[in-house]
């Protein structure tokens, strides 16, 4: 569950929390594009470091570290697969360049996790829904999205209760081999899915009984407006993208191994 | 036997649910844990089969500390029926649902077969043996959950809110069933808000408030004490309310069940006639 913890919003106020979610999302996209553009480690390190000031400004270091720790398993996996594949394709030798590429691929993943986690940690579900709506996403979809986000902690709690109930009936989740352990989760997953479906039906009824969707044109109490900070972040986004594309096209990016060994 | 020595429990989100609880529940006792929402009732009983381990203090079940054994091992002797049956039902048939725990505890095929039939008959579910538990009504699902725990015949039975969603007849059956369990020397612990149900059963009552036990004693004493009950925002049972108001007429104060009330009223009427 630690990965989800790293994505869970907590109500605090900071310059970063107050930024317009749309601009923050553009930032995530800019980092995403930049990370995809480069397979070399140096620019990826730069991208990784770039998000850290945001984390510090928002004061979400603890949660951010937790989400990185949650991603550690998958990151290790990516690193090993990359190492293994380059090891077999380059004739059973392990070169410094290969290790560096593997590290770069892993870092690319970490950068993506990092930027998404900063986004979700500093953006409330309500804000997010508002942003979606004002970006002309149909209200039904915006609502479905925010509801899904809001129910994640509820489901996590429910999963815990179900595990307790099954343990009380003698289920030992950690017993047996790999396949047995996966099978052990069936008594947890089925009640979880069934009650999620049941809950969604109940929610639908409750919403309809309160005239959900009665008017086609909805108005909002709060409207998102771009402020000075938002324009600043927007400028940073454009700059990041411009620099990334320029460097990609016209500047040869050196690899670490070439810088130090040649 | 359940021994609890000055336990404290704090949830990971820093909510302190228990703040120093001590008690002993002997074999064969019938205990009702009462108190307002968030008083720590469910947190307390979850310590009785090791689902929760105290952050401070000791819980011993039959002399064994819960921290030194597994939930599965403790559950063999302590059955726990959760409040919401939907948190545990997952099988294709009611029969398979009941067999689940029996298989986990390593019972043999023939024994499992017998136990299933026994549990289904006990709770009036025999006709649903091959039905999917998801097609049953709320009250029936609740009874399937109870049957699935009863089937392995644990010494102690913990029921979290057993009367919710049950009609009067089912409640009465539940009461008779608890009486029957007691006759067999079983320990029964229920967590409940249902004052009338507790009044009918008159068990030992543990009254909780904000993570501590504020009163522990005979149901008759506690449920007729308005000052103590007010602390936990519990209202007196209706019969106790009537008798409380009629004490000037010479009726006793501590009456909580219908039979006793009838006797007391008759006695007073007799006296009046003479």
Contacts between the chains, C-beta under 8 A, distances in Angstrom:
chain1	res1	chain2	res2	distance
A	158	B	87	7.3
A	161	B	82	7.1
A	161	B	84	7.7
A	161	B	87	5.2
A	162	B	87	4.8
A	162	B	88	6.9
A	164	B	46	7.2
A	164	B	51	4.9
A	164	B	82	7.5
A	165	B	80	7.8
A	165	B	82	4.5
A	165	B	87	4.7
A	165	B	88	4.1
A	166	B	88	6.2
A	167	B	51	6.6
A	167	B	71	4.5
A	167	B	72	6.7
A	167	B	75	7.3
A	168	B	49	5.9
A	168	B	51	6.5
A	168	B	71	6.7
A	168	B	75	5.2
A	168	B	79	7.5
A	168	B	80	4.1
A	168	B	82	7.4
A	168	B	149	7.7
A	169	B	75	6.9
A	169	B	88	6.8
A	169	B	100	6.1
A	169	B	101	3.9
A	169	B	104	6.4
A	169	B	148	6.6
A	169	B	149	6.9
A	170	B	72	5.0
A	170	B	75	5.6
A	170	B	76	7.2
A	170	B	101	5.0
A	170	B	104	3.2
A	170	B	105	5.0
A	170	B	152	7.9
A	171	B	72	7.3
A	171	B	100	7.9
A	171	B	104	5.8
A	172	B	70	7.3
A	172	B	72	5.1
A	172	B	104	7.5
A	186	B	90	6.9
A	187	B	88	7.8
A	187	B	90	4.9
A	187	B	100	6.9
A	190	B	90	3.7
A	191	B	86	6.1
A	191	B	87	5.7
A	191	B	88	6.2
A	191	B	89	6.3
A	191	B	90	5.2
A	194	B	86	6.6
A	194	B	89	7.9
A	194	B	90	7.7
A	194	B	134	6.5
A	195	B	86	5.0
A	195	B	87	7.2
A	198	B	86	7.0
